């Protein structure tokens, strides 16, 4: 072996050249790791601001409404209703539609929109309050956004939107949970509304199939009592968004 060849032996002092190379290599690897982790953290999809408070059940009073999807009309605004799991509250609200009731459950909330996963519903009290009719704007508008299931979007899942959530959203919507459309108008106004048909009935199965995708949907904004809705005709299928 040539006397110029150097072999590193762990129990002997490291040569100056090897020590310098090792320090540079380790520092470069650490820096690359920090940069890579920063890029991954920055590009990760945000989980959203939805919250599900399972620590303390709450009891709300209001008028139960079955259409377009089960919700409670309260003095503080509408509260969507859902059963545990991927199920809407149609079965439990069918016999109390239009009646004053007290509903107990856990709260899901995102922004000003609320939902309640029901644990208990009181017996209806008083006379039935007359049916609420849907009131729609005269003009159709086109929104660019996403069809979501309200329960997951409001906090049951994180994230509760996007392509990775598509399969879950479709199961929830088929189970009767209220669909939301979250998107923007052509002028940039953000709209969050419950999807329904123009007569106030639930949306068609064909529309549910587009959940979790960025789509353009044409319809009319309106209200069903205190609930904001986006009414889409059964044949007006969403188009692929940009």
Buried (B, 14 or more C-beta within 10 A) or exposed (E): EEEEEEEEEEEEEEEEEEEEEEEEEEEEEEEEEEEEEEEEEEEEEEEBEBEBEEEEBEEBEBBBBBBBBBBBBBEEBBBBBBBEEBBBBBEBBEEBBBBBBBBBBBBBBBEEBBBBBBEEBBEBEEEEBEEBEBEBEEEBBEBBBBBBBBBBBBBBBBBBBBEEBBEBBBBBBBBBBBBBBBBEBEEEEEBBBBBBBBEBBBBBEEBBBBBBBBBBBBBBBBBBBBBBBBBBBBEBBBEEBE
